[in-house]
Amino acid sequence: MVILLVIVFFCTFICCPTTIVAGATGSFNPTDNILIDCGANEPPKLSDGRSFKTDKDASQFLDTKGDAQVSASNVNLPSPLFLTAKQVRSPAVDVLGLSEPYAILHNFKIINGSIPVLKEYLLNMNDPRFVLKFSPMTNSFAFVNAIEVVSAPDSLIGDEGMSLFPVNSFQGLSKHGYQVVYRLNMGGPLITPLNDTLGRTWIPDTDYLEDKAFALKASTSTSAINYPEMLTPWIAPATVYSSLIEMAVPEAGTINPNFNITWQMKVDKVFDYLLRLHFCDIISKSLNTLYFNVYINGKMAISGLDLSSITGGLGVPYYKDIVVNASTFTNGLTVQIGPLNKDTGETNAILNGLEVMKMSNSAESLDGEFGVDGSSTSSNKGTVAIVGFAMMFGAFVGLGAMVIRWKRRPQDWQKRNSFSSWLLPLHAGDSSFLSKSAGSQKSTFNSSSLGLGRYFSLAELQEATKNFDSSAIIGVGGFGNVYLGTIDEGTQVAVKRGNPQSEQGITEFQTEIQMLSKLRHRHLVSLIGYCDENSEMILVYEYMSNGPFRDHLYGKNLPSLSWKKRLEICIGAARGLHYLHTGTAQGIIHRDVKTTNILLDDAFVAKVADFGLSKDTPMGQNHVSTAVKGSFGYLDPEYFRRQQLTEKSDVYSFGVVLFETLCARPAINPQLPREQVNLAEWAMQWKRKGLLEKVIDPHLVGAINAESMNKFAEAAEKCLAEYGVDRPSMGDVLWNLEHALQLQESSSEGKSEEENRQSNAATTPAPVVSPPSETIPPPAPQPETNPSAGGDQNIEHSGSAMFAQFQGLNEQSFWEEKWDGEADIVDLDRAFGPSGLFFTGDGTGFQVWKWTEPVAIS
């Protein structure tokens, strides 16, 4: 149970009331509600109707010795609570009855008696007895004007937040005690306890705002605030979310509005702090137009915050808990908001509210380094010194061993393959949390601290998948199989079981674990848990019941999707990719964007999946130098040429996805004539001719608005620009897709009969449509001869069904190679040749077709 404790000292003018205002989730009735007016002989009469007990009425809570009651009259104070006080000169006074050992004040003194002082604390109490003890310093006394102890909702402080430095998730927030230092209402008025959902006070941010000319206030009606299901008004009242501070670009008169809005606050530099930032987009006119950064003490706290993608709407509250380490404080606490500095949406940034709470230290103290029992945060310095000495001793021992081995080195040491194989006691290979066992490819990993969610035993997953029954397989890849499983009495999940024999699978598995452990977004497939028992490598994901997006476009004879539904799916996928690129301190590049990696849940909400090839962008760089990998037909040609992976590589792949959505055909189809094999090139040709409507999915004919299609095709065309610098960001692509959806919705108004007709037509299987080409089917190809075999022998082929697909290709010869691995993931740096190669797959390996005359395929 969380206790809200407020101690009111001499002349304090703010205190937490007992009346809890009703919110959207109903009124909160505190279990404990103890209010004491210390030193009073009669209950005070308060304008807000609260009822405080006198010392006599609260005698069952008090255990005091040598105390005295003091009072004042004819003094202009804001409340009668400040006219009386309890003074204590004895060594200690117990109030309210030993419990959680928090030291909340140490060597406390009033500097200016005319300035009210309020101390407010949030403490997690598990003992039914709560003790508040005052201990006067030598030759001094303790005093208090009023005390309030009020229960607060357990959900007020969650257990998980984000650490600023180092950037990571932070667990165990609920185990700390907190002192509320600042509670600011950005751009809004003073919020008194009567107007707060939990009786708190929010003060305007004006006194802490620097460069006020750069800040602009904005507000709306509290009725326009729509609380989501997982966030209640107890977190903050609607009055906080209905006002904000934004960038004052017009008033500031800046030509290039590249500045930050800054708040500066004084803090105790030896403590960590929990910052709760409140956001609510009440100024945007449409979704996905506001992207901005948040900085704390000069460090990036939130990059590319897109509130509409997180909340799914406008006017929806959202908050973020960030733990700030004491080591980052140099000149107090600085909070800044600023634009994303990319060509994405509007140039603006907002903040609605800010709470700054001091966190208890290792001695359970909130003031100084000493705890209740006299322990100190410096008490572990001796342990640290011992550990340091042990490490230093170990280093000397290791260095001595190396010197001895050097003197005993073999005469042929220079011929050895590895210097470390004989010099070091252990071979120092590549470090990884997946450690390979010598002589086998089995792998295991220590995942206790990776934040991978729920742990599943192997027996649980065997039961969930009927001992990994082959009939439960719903996907196959180089890493292994994906099974449909059932857990927790009916919950369906996707179980990805890594294949220990596949080196490619292990590598992708490692990458996927590292990525999914730090990614959470509505449009990214969520990781539920894992299993690493008996060297297994198993991940458990949410089950996407409608499968890959590609299956609903072609190949599976499923009902055709409407144009509006296709737009919504593309928008969802774009939001997921935009979050990957901008939602973390280091941007993440997916590297394998395609329609099979866009999965659909039961409501056809799109979620990006399969992060096995993903890469983090190094800090301070915009590309990753790496070997070329990807899916053929979606590969960025600039990435292939330069072997430099960028966010724009994902943009190119997404452009292919857009044309695949519009034309409902594969990115590569070797059954078609040469000029139609590559979808990106073929669709671009028809787009330049202004005849793109001739090659779209027949199911969309008559149902798609021309302006919507043109805007959509324009976005796809920009994505497929030859050079990455000419391609838009995913934020820009998202904006264009939203525009295309708006155009389609506008054109659909008043056409319900036509929509019904299209809906009925969508249930019939897609007709076979001949491609728009007048090319005469060519005769069968002649196989290329092998010069080394005498010039007349034909190369033997595997007998694959793929051979029959090429019987119609003319004046082209080919040869075939195979290697193990996932069929559509290729190492293109080892596969491409100067005369051009073409890749297909049949599920058992790769087919590499080499044309005598090079084919321009990206």
ZATOR-20268 format. One line per 5 residues: their letters; for each residue z, y, x negated of C-alpha. Coordinates in steps of 0.25 Angstrom, whole numbers, padded with zeros to 4 digits. Example, Ala and Ser with C-alpha at 12.3 -4.5 7.8 and 13.67 -1.06 7.14 Angstrom:
AS> 0031:-0018:-0049 | 0029:-0004:-0055
//
This chain:
MVILL> 0000:0000:0000 | -0004:0014:-0005 | 0007:0024:-0004 | 0004:0039:-0003 | 0015:0046:-0010
VIVFF> 0017:0061:-0010 | 0028:0068:-0017 | 0030:0083:-0013 | 0037:0092:-0024 | 0042:0106:-0023
CTFIC> 0034:0115:-0015 | 0023:0105:-0013 | 0013:0109:-0002 | 0005:0097:0000 | 0010:0083:0005
CPTTI> 0004:0071:0012 | 0007:0070:0027 | 0011:0058:0035 | 0000:0060:0046 | -0012:0052:0042
VAGAT> -0025:0058:0048 | -0034:0048:0056 | -0047:0045:0050 | -0059:0037:0053 | -0051:0024:0051
GSFNP> -0039:0028:0059 | -0026:0035:0056 | -0018:0030:0044 | -0004:0027:0047 | 0004:0026:0034
TDNIL> 0014:0014:0033 | 0024:0023:0025 | 0025:0038:0028 | 0038:0044:0022 | 0039:0059:0021
IDCGA> 0052:0065:0016 | 0055:0080:0015 | 0065:0080:0003 | 0077:0089:0004 | 0075:0092:0018
NEPPK> 0086:0091:0029 | 0077:0093:0040 | 0063:0087:0043 | 0053:0098:0039 | 0043:0103:0050
LSDGR> 0029:0102:0045 | 0017:0107:0052 | 0009:0094:0050 | 0019:0087:0058 | 0024:0077:0047
SFKTD> 0038:0072:0047 | 0046:0072:0034 | 0060:0066:0033 | 0072:0073:0027 | 0080:0067:0016
KDASQ> 0090:0062:0026 | 0079:0056:0035 | 0073:0049:0023 | 0086:0044:0017 | 0082:0030:0018
FLDTK> 0071:0033:0008 | 0080:0041:-0002 | 0089:0036:-0013 | 0093:0049:-0020 | 0105:0053:-0029
GDAQV> 0109:0067:-0033 | 0098:0074:-0025 | 0098:0087:-0018 | 0091:0094:-0007 | 0085:0108:-0010
SASNV> 0077:0117:0000 | 0071:0131:0000 | 0070:0141:0012 | 0061:0153:0014 | 0051:0148:0005
NLPSP> 0036:0149:0008 | 0032:0134:0007 | 0020:0127:0014 | 0029:0116:0020 | 0044:0114:0023
LFLTA> 0043:0102:0014 | 0044:0111:0002 | 0057:0117:0006 | 0066:0106:0003 | 0067:0096:-0009
KQVRS> 0075:0085:-0015 | 0081:0087:-0029 | 0086:0076:-0037 | 0094:0077:-0050 | 0099:0063:-0051
PAVDV> 0091:0053:-0061 | 0083:0047:-0049 | 0080:0048:-0035 | 0074:0037:-0026 | 0066:0040:-0015
LGLSE> 0061:0030:-0005 | 0069:0018:-0011 | 0056:0003:-0033 | 0041:0001:-0031 | 0028:0004:-0038
PYAIL> 0032:0011:-0051 | 0024:0023:-0052 | 0029:0035:-0060 | 0023:0047:-0052 | 0030:0059:-0059
HNFKI> 0035:0061:-0072 | 0043:0073:-0078 | 0038:0081:-0065 | 0041:0096:-0064 | 0036:0107:-0056
INGSI> 0029:0118:-0064 | 0028:0128:-0053 | 0038:0128:-0042 | 0029:0136:-0033 | 0017:0126:-0033
PVLKE> 0018:0114:-0024 | 0017:0100:-0030 | 0012:0088:-0024 | 0012:0074:-0030 | 0004:0063:-0022
YLLNM> 0003:0049:-0026 | -0004:0036:-0021 | 0003:0024:-0025 | 0000:0009:-0022 | 0014:0003:-0017
NDPRF> 0016:-0012:-0015 | 0031:-0011:-0014 | 0037:-0008:0000 | 0047:0001:-0007 | 0042:0014:-0013
VLKFS> 0051:0022:-0023 | 0050:0036:-0027 | 0060:0040:-0038 | 0063:0054:-0043 | 0069:0055:-0057
PMTNS> 0073:0068:-0062 | 0071:0072:-0077 | 0083:0075:-0085 | 0090:0088:-0081 | 0081:0090:-0070
FAFVN> 0079:0086:-0055 | 0068:0080:-0046 | 0064:0085:-0033 | 0054:0083:-0022 | 0051:0090:-0009
AIEVV> 0045:0079:-0001 | 0040:0065:-0002 | 0029:0058:0006 | 0026:0043:0005 | 0014:0039:0014
SAPDS> 0006:0026:0014 | -0009:0027:0012 | -0020:0017:0015 | -0022:0006:0005 | -0037:0009:0004
LIGDE> -0034:0023:-0001 | -0035:0019:-0016 | -0044:0007:-0018 | -0043:-0002:-0030 | -0057:0000:-0037
GMSLF> -0063:0013:-0042 | -0072:0017:-0054 | -0067:0021:-0068 | -0074:0033:-0074 | -0071:0029:-0089
PVNSF> -0075:0019:-0091 | -0085:0018:-0079 | -0080:0005:-0072 | -0074:0001:-0059 | -0059:0003:-0059
QGLSK> -0050:-0007:-0052 | -0035:-0006:-0048 | -0035:0008:-0042 | -0024:0003:-0032 | -0015:-0001:-0043
HGYQV> -0013:0014:-0047 | -0004:0025:-0042 | -0011:0038:-0040 | -0007:0053:-0039 | -0016:0062:-0031
VYRLN> -0019:0074:-0040 | -0031:0080:-0033 | -0037:0078:-0019 | -0049:0088:-0018 | -0058:0091:-0006
MGGPL> -0071:0095:-0012 | -0077:0107:-0004 | -0068:0106:0007 | -0055:0112:0012 | -0040:0108:0010
ITPLN> -0037:0095:0017 | -0023:0094:0022 | -0015:0082:0025 | -0017:0083:0040 | -0032:0082:0038
DTLGR> -0033:0071:0028 | -0033:0056:0032 | -0021:0052:0023 | -0014:0066:0023 | -0019:0070:0010
TWIPD> -0023:0084:0005 | -0036:0088:-0001 | -0038:0101:-0008 | -0051:0109:-0010 | -0058:0107:-0023
TDYLE> -0060:0122:-0026 | -0049:0123:-0037 | -0055:0112:-0045 | -0070:0115:-0043 | -0076:0121:-0055
DKAFA> -0089:0130:-0055 | -0087:0132:-0040 | -0101:0138:-0039 | -0107:0125:-0041 | -0100:0118:-0030
LKAST> -0104:0119:-0015 | -0095:0115:-0003 | -0101:0107:0008 | -0094:0101:0021 | -0097:0094:0034
STSAI> -0090:0090:0046 | -0080:0079:0044 | -0087:0071:0056 | -0099:0070:0047 | -0091:0061:0037
NYPEM> -0094:0046:0039 | -0084:0037:0033 | -0089:0023:0028 | -0082:0011:0032 | -0075:0009:0018
LTPWI> -0070:0023:0017 | -0060:0029:0027 | -0055:0043:0029 | -0042:0039:0022 | -0049:0040:0009
APATV> -0053:0055:0012 | -0054:0063:0025 | -0067:0067:0030 | -0064:0082:0027 | -0065:0078:0012
YSSLI> -0079:0071:0014 | -0084:0082:0023 | -0084:0093:0012 | -0089:0092:-0003 | -0093:0100:-0015
EMAVP> -0108:0099:-0019 | -0117:0106:-0029 | -0119:0121:-0026 | -0134:0121:-0031 | -0139:0132:-0023
EAGTI> -0126:0141:-0025 | -0126:0138:-0040 | -0140:0143:-0041 | -0143:0132:-0052 | -0158:0129:-0055
NPNFN> -0154:0115:-0060 | -0142:0111:-0052 | -0137:0102:-0063 | -0122:0104:-0063 | -0109:0097:-0059
ITWQM> -0098:0102:-0049 | -0084:0100:-0056 | -0070:0099:-0052 | -0059:0100:-0063 | -0045:0095:-0061
KVDKV> -0032:0093:-0070 | -0027:0079:-0072 | -0017:0072:-0080 | -0025:0067:-0091 | -0017:0054:-0094
FDYLL> -0019:0048:-0081 | -0031:0041:-0075 | -0036:0047:-0061 | -0043:0041:-0049 | -0053:0051:-0043
RLHFC> -0058:0048:-0029 | -0071:0056:-0026 | -0075:0058:-0012 | -0090:0060:-0008 | -0097:0062:0005
DIISK> -0112:0067:0006 | -0111:0077:0017 | -0122:0086:0011 | -0135:0077:0010 | -0145:0077:0020
SLNTL> -0150:0062:0017 | -0146:0050:0010 | -0148:0048:-0005 | -0150:0063:-0009 | -0137:0065:-0016
YFNVY> -0134:0059:-0030 | -0124:0065:-0040 | -0114:0062:-0051 | -0099:0063:-0052 | -0092:0065:-0065
INGKM> -0078:0064:-0069 | -0073:0071:-0082 | -0087:0072:-0087 | -0090:0057:-0084 | -0100:0051:-0074
AISGL> -0091:0046:-0063 | -0102:0043:-0052 | -0117:0044:-0056 | -0128:0046:-0045 | -0118:0045:-0033
DLSSI> -0127:0043:-0021 | -0117:0044:-0009 | -0127:0040:0002 | -0131:0027:-0006 | -0116:0023:-0006
TGGLG> -0112:0028:0007 | -0125:0026:0015 | -0124:0039:0022 | -0121:0054:0022 | -0107:0059:0025
VPYYK> -0101:0046:0021 | -0088:0047:0012 | -0087:0040:-0002 | -0077:0040:-0013 | -0076:0036:-0027
DIVVN> -0064:0032:-0035 | -0065:0035:-0050 | -0054:0032:-0060 | -0054:0043:-0071 | -0048:0038:-0084
ASTFT> -0038:0047:-0091 | -0046:0047:-0104 | -0057:0055:-0097 | -0048:0067:-0095 | -0050:0078:-0105
NGLTV> -0049:0091:-0097 | -0044:0087:-0083 | -0052:0080:-0072 | -0067:0084:-0070 | -0075:0079:-0058
QIGPL> -0090:0083:-0057 | -0101:0080:-0048 | -0116:0083:-0051 | -0130:0080:-0048 | -0137:0067:-0052
NKDTG> -0147:0075:-0061 | -0158:0066:-0056 | -0170:0069:-0047 | -0162:0062:-0036 | -0159:0069:-0022
ETNAI> -0152:0082:-0022 | -0145:0089:-0033 | -0130:0089:-0028 | -0117:0082:-0030 | -0105:0081:-0020
LNGLE> -0090:0078:-0020 | -0081:0078:-0007 | -0067:0075:-0013 | -0059:0071:-0025 | -0046:0064:-0027
VMKMS> -0039:0063:-0040 | -0028:0054:-0042 | -0020:0051:-0055 | -0018:0036:-0057 | -0005:0029:-0062
NSAES> -0006:0025:-0077 | -0002:0012:-0083 | 0013:0016:-0082 | 0011:0018:-0067 | 0014:0033:-0069
LDGEF> 0007:0044:-0062 | 0014:0055:-0071 | 0015:0053:-0086 | 0015:0040:-0094 | 0028:0034:-0090
GVDGS> 0030:0024:-0078 | 0042:0022:-0069 | 0048:0012:-0079 | 0046:0021:-0091 | 0034:0014:-0096
STSSN> 0023:0022:-0102 | 0008:0021:-0102 | 0009:0022:-0117 | 0018:0009:-0117 | 0006:0000:-0119
KGTVA> 0002:0008:-0132 | 0010:-0003:-0140 | 0002:-0014:-0134 | -0011:-0006:-0137 | -0007:-0005:-0151
IVGFA> -0004:-0020:-0153 | -0017:-0023:-0147 | -0024:-0013:-0156 | -0017:-0019:-0168 | -0021:-0033:-0164
MMFGA> -0036:-0029:-0162 | -0036:-0022:-0176 | -0029:-0035:-0182 | -0040:-0044:-0176 | -0051:-0035:-0181
FVGLG> -0046:-0036:-0195 | -0045:-0051:-0194 | -0059:-0052:-0188 | -0064:-0043:-0200 | -0057:-0052:-0210
AMVIR> -0063:-0064:-0204 | -0077:-0058:-0205 | -0074:-0054:-0220 | -0070:-0068:-0223 | -0083:-0074:-0216
WKRRP> -0091:-0064:-0223 | -0086:-0069:-0237 | -0089:-0083:-0232 | -0103:-0080:-0227 | -0114:-0091:-0229
QDWQK> -0124:-0088:-0240 | -0135:-0089:-0230 | -0128:-0079:-0220 | -0141:-0070:-0221 | -0149:-0081:-0215
RNSFS> -0140:-0083:-0203 | -0145:-0078:-0189 | -0132:-0071:-0185 | -0123:-0063:-0195 | -0112:-0065:-0185
SWLLP> -0114:-0080:-0183 | -0106:-0082:-0196 | -0099:-0069:-0199 | -0092:-0068:-0186 | -0083:-0079:-0180
LHAGD> -0090:-0078:-0166 | -0104:-0074:-0163 | -0105:-0061:-0157 | -0116:-0061:-0147 | -0119:-0052:-0136
SSFLS> -0107:-0048:-0127 | -0108:-0051:-0113 | -0098:-0055:-0102 | -0107:-0067:-0100 | -0104:-0076:-0112
KSAGS> -0113:-0087:-0115 | -0107:-0101:-0120 | -0113:-0106:-0133 | -0124:-0117:-0130 | -0125:-0114:-0116
QKSTF> -0130:-0104:-0106 | -0117:-0104:-0097 | -0111:-0091:-0096 | -0098:-0085:-0091 | -0092:-0071:-0090
NSSSL> -0078:-0065:-0088 | -0080:-0057:-0076 | -0066:-0054:-0072 | -0067:-0039:-0075 | -0082:-0037:-0071
GLGRY> -0079:-0032:-0057 | -0088:-0042:-0051 | -0080:-0044:-0038 | -0075:-0057:-0032 | -0074:-0069:-0040
FSLAE> -0080:-0082:-0034 | -0077:-0096:-0039 | -0088:-0105:-0042 | -0083:-0114:-0031 | -0084:-0103:-0021
LQEAT> -0098:-0100:-0024 | -0102:-0115:-0024 | -0096:-0116:-0010 | -0103:-0103:-0006 | -0117:-0108:-0011
KNFDS> -0115:-0122:-0007 | -0114:-0126:-0022 | -0126:-0117:-0025 | -0135:-0124:-0016 | -0149:-0122:-0019
SAIIG> -0152:-0119:-0004 | -0143:-0107:-0005 | -0151:-0100:-0016 | -0157:-0087:-0011 | -0162:-0082:-0025
VGGFG> -0166:-0087:-0038 | -0167:-0079:-0052 | -0166:-0080:-0067 | -0151:-0079:-0066 | -0150:-0091:-0056
NVYLG> -0149:-0093:-0041 | -0143:-0084:-0030 | -0136:-0092:-0018 | -0132:-0088:-0004 | -0117:-0091:-0003
TIDEG> -0107:-0089:0007 | -0092:-0085:0004 | -0080:-0080:0011 | -0083:-0088:0024 | -0097:-0083:0027
TQVAV> -0101:-0071:0017 | -0114:-0074:0011 | -0116:-0070:-0003 | -0127:-0071:-0014 | -0122:-0080:-0026
KRGNP> -0130:-0078:-0039 | -0128:-0089:-0048 | -0132:-0087:-0063 | -0139:-0097:-0070 | -0132:-0100:-0084
QSEQG> -0145:-0105:-0090 | -0153:-0093:-0088 | -0151:-0082:-0099 | -0159:-0072:-0090 | -0149:-0075:-0078
ITEFQ> -0137:-0073:-0087 | -0142:-0060:-0092 | -0145:-0055:-0078 | -0132:-0060:-0073 | -0124:-0052:-0083
TEIQM> -0132:-0040:-0079 | -0130:-0042:-0064 | -0115:-0044:-0066 | -0113:-0031:-0074 | -0122:-0023:-0064
LSKLR> -0116:-0028:-0051 | -0101:-0026:-0056 | -0103:-0011:-0056 | -0113:-0009:-0045 | -0109:-0007:-0030
HRHLV> -0119:-0001:-0021 | -0124:-0003:-0006 | -0138:-0006:-0011 | -0134:-0015:-0023 | -0131:-0030:-0020
SLIGY> -0116:-0032:-0022 | -0109:-0042:-0031 | -0098:-0049:-0023 | -0092:-0058:-0034 | -0095:-0068:-0045
CDENS> -0092:-0081:-0051 | -0091:-0085:-0066 | -0084:-0098:-0065 | -0089:-0110:-0074 | -0099:-0101:-0081
EMILV> -0106:-0097:-0068 | -0112:-0084:-0066 | -0112:-0081:-0051 | -0113:-0068:-0044 | -0110:-0066:-0029
YEYMS> -0117:-0055:-0021 | -0118:-0050:-0007 | -0129:-0058:0001 | -0141:-0050:0004 | -0145:-0058:0017
NGPFR> -0159:-0052:0018 | -0163:-0055:0004 | -0173:-0048:-0005 | -0181:-0036:0000 | -0194:-0043:-0005
DHLYG> -0192:-0054:0005 | -0193:-0044:0017 | -0206:-0038:0011 | -0214:-0051:0008 | -0214:-0065:0005
KNLPS> -0203:-0070:0015 | -0210:-0068:0028 | -0198:-0060:0033 | -0199:-0049:0044 | -0205:-0037:0038
LSWKK> -0196:-0025:0035 | -0198:-0011:0042 | -0202:0000:0033 | -0189:0007:0036 | -0181:-0005:0032
RLEIC> -0189:-0006:0019 | -0186:0008:0016 | -0172:0006:0018 | -0172:-0006:0009 | -0179:0002:-0002
IGAAR> -0169:0014:0000 | -0157:0004:-0002 | -0163:-0002:-0014 | -0166:0012:-0020 | -0151:0016:-0017
GLHYL> -0147:0004:-0025 | -0156:0007:-0037 | -0152:0021:-0036 | -0137:0017:-0037 | -0140:0008:-0049
HTGTA> -0147:0020:-0056 | -0137:0031:-0054 | -0124:0025:-0048 | -0118:0021:-0061 | -0115:0028:-0074
QGIIH> -0126:0020:-0081 | -0138:0018:-0072 | -0142:0004:-0069 | -0157:0000:-0069 | -0159:-0012:-0060
RDVKT> -0172:-0017:-0068 | -0177:-0027:-0057 | -0179:-0019:-0044 | -0188:-0027:-0034 | -0188:-0031:-0020
TNILL> -0181:-0045:-0023 | -0169:-0037:-0029 | -0167:-0029:-0016 | -0159:-0037:-0007 | -0156:-0035:0008
DDAFV> -0144:-0037:0015 | -0142:-0041:0030 | -0145:-0026:0034 | -0157:-0025:0025 | -0149:-0016:0015
AKVAD> -0156:-0016:0002 | -0147:-0020:-0011 | -0153:-0021:-0025 | -0149:-0034:-0032 | -0151:-0041:-0045
FGLSK> -0146:-0033:-0057 | -0149:-0044:-0067 | -0159:-0035:-0075 | -0151:-0022:-0073 | -0148:-0012:-0084
DTPMG> -0138:-0001:-0086 | -0144:0012:-0091 | -0137:0016:-0104 | -0129:0029:-0103 | -0137:0041:-0107
QNHVS> -0150:0034:-0106 | -0160:0032:-0095 | -0166:0019:-0099 | -0163:0005:-0105 | -0171:-0001:-0116
TAVKG> -0173:-0016:-0112 | -0182:-0027:-0111 | -0192:-0027:-0099 | -0187:-0035:-0088 | -0190:-0034:-0073
SFGYL> -0198:-0040:-0061 | -0213:-0039:-0063 | -0220:-0030:-0053 | -0207:-0021:-0053 | -0206:-0018:-0068
DPEYF> -0207:-0003:-0073 | -0219:-0002:-0082 | -0212:0009:-0090 | -0200:0000:-0092 | -0210:-0011:-0097
RRQQL> -0217:-0002:-0107 | -0205:0005:-0113 | -0194:-0006:-0110 | -0185:0005:-0106 | -0178:0003:-0092
TEKSD> -0175:0015:-0084 | -0170:0017:-0069 | -0185:0021:-0067 | -0188:0006:-0069 | -0181:0003:-0057
VYSFG> -0188:0014:-0050 | -0201:0008:-0053 | -0197:-0006:-0048 | -0192:0000:-0035 | -0206:0007:-0033
VVLFE> -0212:-0007:-0033 | -0201:-0011:-0023 | -0206:0000:-0014 | -0220:-0004:-0014 | -0216:-0018:-0012
TLCAR> -0208:-0013:0000 | -0220:-0006:0005 | -0231:-0016:0003 | -0223:-0029:0005 | -0229:-0036:-0007
PAINP> -0224:-0041:-0020 | -0223:-0032:-0033 | -0233:-0042:-0040 | -0242:-0051:-0032 | -0251:-0059:-0041
QLPRE> -0259:-0065:-0029 | -0266:-0051:-0027 | -0277:-0045:-0034 | -0274:-0039:-0047 | -0273:-0024:-0042
QVNLA> -0263:-0029:-0031 | -0254:-0038:-0040 | -0245:-0027:-0043 | -0239:-0020:-0031 | -0235:-0007:-0038
EWAMQ> -0249:-0004:-0044 | -0256:-0009:-0031 | -0247:0000:-0021 | -0248:0012:-0031 | -0263:0011:-0030
WKRKG> -0263:0011:-0015 | -0253:0022:-0015 | -0262:0031:-0024 | -0273:0028:-0014 | -0265:0033:-0003
LLEKV> -0267:0020:0005 | -0254:0013:0002 | -0252:0010:0017 | -0263:0000:0015 | -0255:-0009:0007
IDPHL> -0241:-0008:0013 | -0234:-0020:0021 | -0242:-0022:0033 | -0229:-0023:0041 | -0227:-0008:0038
VGAIN> -0241:-0004:0043 | -0239:0006:0055 | -0224:0006:0053 | -0222:0014:0041 | -0223:0029:0041
AESMN> -0233:0035:0032 | -0224:0045:0026 | -0213:0035:0023 | -0223:0026:0016 | -0228:0037:0008
KFAEA> -0215:0042:0003 | -0211:0027:0000 | -0224:0025:-0008 | -0222:0038:-0015 | -0208:0034:-0019
AEKCL> -0213:0020:-0024 | -0225:0027:-0032 | -0215:0036:-0039 | -0207:0024:-0043 | -0219:0017:-0049
AEYGV> -0222:0029:-0058 | -0227:0024:-0072 | -0216:0031:-0080 | -0201:0031:-0076 | -0200:0046:-0078
DRPSM> -0210:0048:-0066 | -0202:0039:-0057 | -0191:0044:-0047 | -0176:0040:-0048 | -0171:0030:-0038
GDVLW> -0164:0041:-0031 | -0178:0048:-0029 | -0184:0035:-0024 | -0172:0033:-0014 | -0175:0047:-0009
NLEHA> -0189:0045:-0006 | -0186:0032:0001 | -0176:0039:0010 | -0187:0049:0013 | -0197:0038:0016
LQLQE> -0187:0031:0026 | -0184:0045:0033 | -0199:0046:0035 | -0200:0032:0041 | -0188:0035:0050
SSSEG> -0194:0048:0055 | -0207:0042:0058 | -0201:0031:0066 | -0194:0040:0076 | -0200:0038:0090
KSEEE> -0208:0026:0086 | -0199:0015:0091 | -0210:0007:0097 | -0218:0006:0084 | -0206:0002:0077
NRQSN> -0203:-0009:0087 | -0217:-0014:0085 | -0216:-0014:0070 | -0203:-0021:0071 | -0209:-0032:0079
AATTP> -0221:-0033:0069 | -0211:-0034:0057 | -0206:-0048:0062 | -0220:-0054:0060 | -0223:-0060:0046
APVVS> -0231:-0051:0037 | -0246:-0053:0038 | -0254:-0057:0025 | -0261:-0044:0021 | -0272:-0044:0011
PPSET> -0271:-0034:0000 | -0279:-0021:0001 | -0289:-0025:-0009 | -0304:-0028:-0009 | -0303:-0037:-0021
IPPPA> -0310:-0050:-0020 | -0301:-0062:-0024 | -0304:-0065:-0038 | -0308:-0079:-0043 | -0298:-0088:-0050
PQPET> -0294:-0084:-0064 | -0298:-0091:-0077 | -0286:-0095:-0086 | -0285:-0089:-0099 | -0288:-0099:-0111
NPSAG> -0278:-0101:-0122 | -0285:-0097:-0136 | -0276:-0106:-0144 | -0280:-0118:-0136 | -0295:-0117:-0139
GDQNI> -0299:-0107:-0129 | -0303:-0116:-0117 | -0290:-0122:-0113 | -0283:-0116:-0101 | -0268:-0113:-0101
EHSGS> -0261:-0122:-0092 | -0252:-0116:-0081 | -0240:-0121:-0074 | -0246:-0124:-0061 | -0238:-0113:-0054
AMFAQ> -0241:-0109:-0041 | -0243:-0095:-0047 | -0256:-0100:-0053 | -0263:-0101:-0039 | -0259:-0086:-0036
FQGLN> -0268:-0082:-0048 | -0281:-0090:-0044 | -0287:-0077:-0038 | -0286:-0068:-0050 | -0299:-0065:-0057
EQSFW> -0303:-0064:-0072 | -0289:-0065:-0077 | -0282:-0076:-0085 | -0268:-0080:-0086 | -0258:-0088:-0093
EEKWD> -0244:-0092:-0089 | -0230:-0093:-0096 | -0216:-0096:-0090 | -0202:-0093:-0094 | -0189:-0095:-0087
GEADI> -0182:-0084:-0079 | -0183:-0077:-0066 | -0197:-0076:-0061 | -0198:-0061:-0059 | -0189:-0056:-0071
VDLDR> -0197:-0055:-0084 | -0195:-0051:-0098 | -0208:-0042:-0098 | -0206:-0038:-0113 | -0210:-0053:-0116
AFGPS> -0220:-0055:-0105 | -0229:-0043:-0105 | -0241:-0044:-0114 | -0252:-0034:-0118 | -0262:-0040:-0108
GLFFT> -0252:-0040:-0096 | -0245:-0051:-0089 | -0242:-0054:-0075 | -0229:-0061:-0070 | -0226:-0070:-0058
GDGTG> -0215:-0080:-0055 | -0214:-0093:-0047 | -0198:-0094:-0048 | -0199:-0104:-0060 | -0204:-0094:-0071
FQVWK> -0213:-0083:-0074 | -0229:-0084:-0074 | -0235:-0073:-0083 | -0249:-0071:-0080 | -0257:-0064:-0091
WTEPV> -0270:-0057:-0087 | -0282:-0056:-0096 | -0284:-0042:-0091 | -0271:-0035:-0090 | -0265:-0031:-0077
AIS> -0258:-0018:-0075 | -0245:-0023:-0069 | -0232:-0015:-0070
//
